[in-house]
């Protein structure tokens, strides 16, 4: 059945809004998007809908379906994988309900959930999974308080990380993820906030290891997304050819210029910084203290990146089950606060999303003929009222691959 969506305002994802716009969905593709006056004639069998605002389904380019009930990565060890998966199923449904129709799962159970979403067994966004995060022993993907053999066993069963050291091991780790049909590879190029012992400023993986990871991924047309806080890790990831920098907390003008030169993208994830700063009582002490250290630098780094013209995609770094899933579009407001216009921030959350996948990018994130029929409607114009972002109740309609999902 053809779906005809007539809107007061059409926001295409990339480009200027259209007053009085129509989007026509022909099964799983958009067959028309433009002024209502120019739209082809409909038929009596069309499913016609009138909405205030129509725009592409949103992208969250940095999320984790891990099923954790507390903001403590070490709790993975005490969580049964089946319980975690059940929580992740609920979280996936919440993400979709919030208007996010596509995600990059950059470490978690996303690769295993994706087939169930595709089959229509569960409700959720289209998932482009990285599989298990590549981490050095003792790095951000390690659980430092546990015996190493235990960590190897747990990280495998939960799909969280692969600890690997040296070129042969990192090549094996990339191939292990590719065997599971990972759509991208995720590495920890610096220390992190939620891991206990490592420091966010320190580079993890040598230049040689990072170069090998990028080259092996590229042979399968996959890009590498690099978790980086400190500048040393950012610069090493860029030298190696990583396609996206995740977080980029201590990015400065030199690093921003290098990103523009190499064409690398930034997924800043301000959402998680703001959320966790308000959870002092729930966080491990080390995580709260490191989060405090990172927060102000991260805010400045976002402003530098935007001013320098670094290409940015929206991502939230959601990982606490039930608390944050479904409100991820609030990242758009954080991007605006850092210096983007409203339309630029919407583009970061729509049209720029597929670009974070490189050769694996689908035709998605824009209201254009031939693109995926992932479309949402809002109850008011977000260019006039930013309160719609982060509130799932303001998303009135969702079409996923042309099928009504809300």
Buried (B, 14 or more C-beta within 10 A) or exposed (E): EBBBBBBBBBBBBBBEBBEBBBBBBBEEBBBBBBEBEEBEEBEEEBBEBEBEBBBBBBBBBBBBBBBBBBBBBBBBBEBEBEEBBEBBBBBBBBBBBBBBBBBBBBBBBBBBBBEBBEEEEBBBBBBBBBBBBBBBBBBBBBBBEBEEEEBBEBBBEBBBBBBBBEBEBBBEBBEBBBEEEBBBBBBBBBBBBBBBEBBBBBBBBBEEBBBBBBBBBBEBEBBBBBBBBBBBBBBBBBBBBBBBBBBBBBBBEEBBBBBBEBEBBBBBBBBBBBBBBEBEEBBBEBBBEBBEBBBEBBBBBBEBBBEBEBBBBBBBBBBBBEBBBBBBBBBBBBBBBBBBEBBBBBBBBBBBBBBBBBEBBBEBBBBBBEBBBBBBBBBBBBBEEBEBBBBBEBBBBBBBBBBEBB
